[in-house]
Amino acid sequence: MAQRVFTVLSRLGRQSLRGLQHCTQLSPNHLKHGLVVLIQQHLILHNTTEDDVTYYEVDWRNAYALVRSGKLIKIVEDRFGEKAGSIISNLLLLGHAKVGDFADAYQLSSKKKHHVDTGAEHINGDGIGSGAGKGGGSKIQSLGQLHALLHQLLQAGYITIVRAWHFKPAADLNDDAERLVKREVFPDGVKGGKAQAEFRKAVQDRKRKWRDDDGEPQVNGASTGTKRASGSSNNPSKRVKVNGWMANGHAESEENTPMLDNELVVRINYEKCNVVLRSRQLVDLAAKHIGDTTSKVYQALLQRLEDKTPRCIDELADFVDEDDESAALPSTTTLEVSSLLDPAIDLTADIAMEEGVNGVDEGHDASENDEEWSEDVGVRKTNGAPLTNGTSMPHQRDRLPLVEKHIRLLADDPRRLIRWVGNRGRGEWKVDFPALTSTLIQREIQNTVSACFGSTAARIVHILHAKGKLDEKQVATFGLLRQKDIRATLTSMQEAGFVETQEVPKEAARQPRSTIYLWYFDQDRCRKLLLNDTYKSMSRLLQRIKVEKAKVQAVIDKAERTDVVNNEEKYLTNMERDVLREWRNTEEKLLVQLARQDDLVALFRDFTPEMPAS
């Protein structure tokens, strides 16, 4: 039922309930059941008009996010452990859930409701288990531990509180904001260019207030949806703050963790996950061009910035120009990066050691007291002893010169992986994410062009990107090539859509002889072209997985029987075990390729502003 409803909405677009019933040929009860499932999974959005007619449409971003399920679980497991990963796994299965439902499902309350799969294993890729059945390593043992993990994930931004606007299409939210602004600020109408600009700014401010203040869109003074959680903060914030629900705000200690509101509804925050995916790609870039150890320092620096970055792209930000956008970027210090680094990392690797590097910099007093250090890195103290990531304070201070050397390598790299902005905390640093994202995109485009048309074509694209519009002779001059050698390459790339030409006539007659043909490269156009190709590749990979699975479905069904699981040697023949092993290897290869394609989608779509439809 849900599949048929989703298919109709994806093909036909926005539909009313009556239209859906006509197109799906489902009974009213079956149709409503399918809609409830899809809304629960955040796969469709809905809005009720003033005429009391509800319209439904597909939420493409959340539907696509299902492909990233395994990647998101791995990210959380690496940061917070397997138990936190099991929570993310269950949220991916449910869409959203109440805190009380988690307690019931993990059998940590007096109720016996089981809304969450806490121990299932899935061998064929059909579902996502929490891993609790694999030795119990990810089994949450107590109610305090569950609430501590939920609080930690909320604080880090990986999950968020469900609000009414999560279920509304962006266009309808914009209409609500415009209607409210017109009624409250412009009751006499919006007239003139200045008023239009003020109106647009007021609409953006209202939408940003709904999002950042955890407010709910209201129409005609009435709330449109979910209940606010008790104890939630009314202070404006870029990230949901839940310290008001905890004793001291320290989720790591179960003893100090009061219970969250059982009626609090949470879901995965995909925008925060995009921030982490972007950091991973930047770390890979640093590892390739500088070194593995320096990339680990860069990873710690980016992780510090992640805490201050709720999303990759803020479409509601009110930036005047690029300088204003650059000033709004978060920053971190050398001391903060050093406090986060794993003490087991050998920082002497990848750098040329100079005499005295293990000492203290000349510009820093070696007798700096512990209180000043603790204040700079923001560590907290217990009974007078500072805690800094499990390593002693003097040891971290001795590593500072090495950390600074790695950071300087990052700053001196021609790709400008970081930039210096101040002296606070032994050096304050920012990352110009928009510029670096453009660098990553250009790198992928040139790799694709090189694979399709050769190294000469990649050189031409690099020249056009750096120099702008050039005629054929100029392209040959800058590339140290002959014109006749690049003519065919330019034509092939133009047919594929990677480069374009602009005609500049010298005379009004616009004769071909008197016309200059300028070649140019449009990164946004190529980005959109490659994004569409990547979607097609992923679709074919998913189809191939389905076909390969159908060939061995009988063996898979037998292997999934409860009496056969963990007893394959007893109940499966040698041929069946070989078939099952071959299928798993095939599936793994296809899923790895799918994950690589997803990295391209993240780069071309999620790290940069949305491209307008052509």
Residue, then its C-alpha position, 0 to 999 in steps of 0.5 A: m500500500a505504502q509503495r503504491v502511494f509513494t509511486v503515484l506521488s513520485r510520478l504525478g506530483r502533489q495530489s489531494l486525498r481524492g486524487l490519490q484514491h482515484c490514482t491508486q485504486l485503494s480503499p480509503n482505509h488502506l490509503k490512509h494507512g499507507l499515508v500514515v506509514l509514509i508520514q511516519q517515515h518522513l517520506i511524504l509531506h502534507n499541508t492543509t489549505e484554508d479550504d480544508v483540503t490536504y495535499y501530499e507530495v514526496d520528500w525527495r531528500n529524506a527518501y534519498a537518505l535511505v541510501r545513506s543508512g549504513k553510512l550514518i550508523k557508522i558515523v555515529e558508532d565511530r563518534f559515540g559507540e555502538k549503543a548510540g549507533s543502535i538508536i540511529s538504526n532504529l530511528l532510520l527504521l521508524g522515521h521518528a519516535k517518542v523517548g518513551d517508546f525507546a524505553d519500552a522497546y529496550q524493555l527499560s520501563s514497566k510497559k511491554k510495547h515493542h515498537v523498535d527492532t532491538g536485536a534483529e539481524h538482516i543478512n540480505g540488506d533488507g533491513i537495519g538491525s541495531g546490532a544488539g543480537k551480535g553479542g549484546g555489545s550494543k544493548i542498552q542496559s539501563l534507562g539512565q544510559l538510554h537517556a544519556l545517549l539520547h541527550q548526547l545525540l541531541q546536543a551533538g545535533y545528530i538527532t533533533i526534536v520533531r516540529a510541525w514544519h518538518f512535515k510541511p513542504a517548503a513552498d507552503l511554509n513560505d506561503d505561511a510566512e508571507r501571509l503572516v508578514k503581510r498581515e502583521v507588518f504590511p497590512d496595506g500591501v507591499k508597494g515599491g522596490k524598497a518595500q519589496a526588499e523589506f518584505r522579503k527580508a521579513v519573510q526570511d526572518r520569520k522562517r529563520k525564527w521558526r527554525d532556529d527558535d524551535g518555533e512552530p508556524q502559526v496561521n491565524g494565531a493557531s499552532t499547526g502541529t506538534k506539542r513543544a517539549s517541556g523544558s525546551s529553551n526559548n532562546p534563539s539558537k542555531r542548534v537545539k539545546v536540551n540542557g534544561w532537561m538535564a541536571n548539569g548538562h553532562a550526558e556522560s554520567e548516568e547518575n547525573t542524568p534526569m529523565l527526558d520527557n517521555e513525550l519528546v519526539v525525535r528524528i534524525n537530523y540529516e543536515k548535521c550528517n551532511v556536515v560530517l560527510r563534508s568533513r570526511q571528504l576534506v580530511d581525505l583531500a588533506a591525507k592525499h596531498i599532505g599526509d596521514t598524520t596531518s589529516k588527523v590533525y585536520q580531522a580534529l580541527l573540523q570536528r571542533l568546527e562541526d560543533k558550531t556548524p548545524r548545516c552545510i548551507d544556510e539558505l535562510a542566512d541574511f548575508v550582505d556579501e561574501d565578506d559577511e558570509s566569511a565573517a559568519l564562519p565558525s573558528t577554533t583554536t590550536l589549543e582546542v584542536s590539541s585537546l581533542l587529538d588522540p594522545a596515541i597519534d605520533l605527531t612527529a610523522d609527516i613533518a620535518m623535525e627541527e631542532g628544539v621542536n619538542g620544546v616550547d615555542e619562543g613566543h609562549d612562556a613555558s611556565e604558563n600556569d595550569e589555570e590559564w591553560s584550562e581556561d583556554v582549552g575550555v576543560r572542566k575540573t574535577n576536585g581541582a584536576p583538569l580533564t582533557n580527553g584522557t591525557s595529562m595537561p603537561h603532556q598536551r602542552d608538550r605536543l602543542p608545537l607539533v600540533e602547530k606545525h601540522i596546522r601550519l602545513l594545512a594553512d600553507d597548502p595551496r588549496r587553503l585548507i584553513r586560514w589564520v584569523g587571530n592569535r587567540g588560543r595559540g592561533e585561531w583558524k577558520v575553514d572557508f567551506p564554500a571555496l573548498t567545496s568548489t575545489l572538491i567539485q572542480r577536482e571531481i569534474q576534472n577527474t571525470v573529464s580526464a577519464c572520458f576525454g584524456s589528460t589534455a581535456a582535463r588541462i583545458v578545463h583547468i585553464l578555462h576554469a582559471k582564466g574564464k572565456l578564451d578563444e581557441k588560440q588562447v586556450a592552445t597558448f595557455g595549455l602549451l598545445r597546438q590548435k589542431d590538437i585541441r580542436a577535436t577535444l573541445t568539440s567532443m567536450q562541447e557535445a558532452g556538455f562540459v564546455e560551451t561557446q559564446e559567439v562575439p560578432k565583430e560586425a552587425a552582419r554577424q558573418p561567421r568569418s567576422t565572429i569570435y568564438l569564445w570557449y568557457f567552462d560553467q562549473d554549476r552546469c557541469r555539476k548538475l550534469l554529473l549529478n544527474d549521471t550519478y543518480k542514473s548510476m545509483s539507480r542501475l546499481l540498485q536494479r542490479i542488486k535486485v536482479e542478482k538477489a532474485k537469482v538466489q532468493a530461494v537460498i537466501d530465504k532458507a538461510e534466513r529461517t530461524d532454525v538455520v541462522n547460526n547453523e548454516e553448516k548443519y542445514l545448508t549444503n556445500m553448494e548453497r553455502d557457496v551460492l550464499r557466499e558469492w551473493r554476499n560478495t557480489e552485494e558487498k561490491l555493489l554496495v561499496q560502489l553505491a556508497r562511492q556514488d553517494d559521496l559524489v551526490a553529497l559533494f554535488r548536491d548537499f555541500t552547496p546551495e541548491m541549483p535552480a532547475s534548468 
